[in-house]
Amino acid sequence: QGSKRTLRSNEIMLPPSGLLDTELELNFCLQYPHFLKRDGNKLHVMLQRRKRYKNRTILGFKTLAEGLINMSQVLSTNIT
């Protein structure tokens, strides 16, 4: 959902305690050009939550965790 360069999952609702232990399986297909660019070959994976102010949701997201995948080191396969 969202912009052309951002993929977001649906919201995962937390119980009032704020703690949730659940299995999460994400599957997605990514089309990307395989020519090498300097820093353009990095896939950013971020865990985010919606920003809140005084218990109200406001525009934007707060990043809780972030990881990088260097796409030039990923083995690609053709889907037939």
Secondary structure, 3 states (H helix, E strand, C coil): CCCCCCCCCCCCCCCCCCCCCCCCCCCCCCCCCCCCCCCCCEEEEEEEEEEEECCEEEEEEEEEEEEEEEHHHCCCCCCC
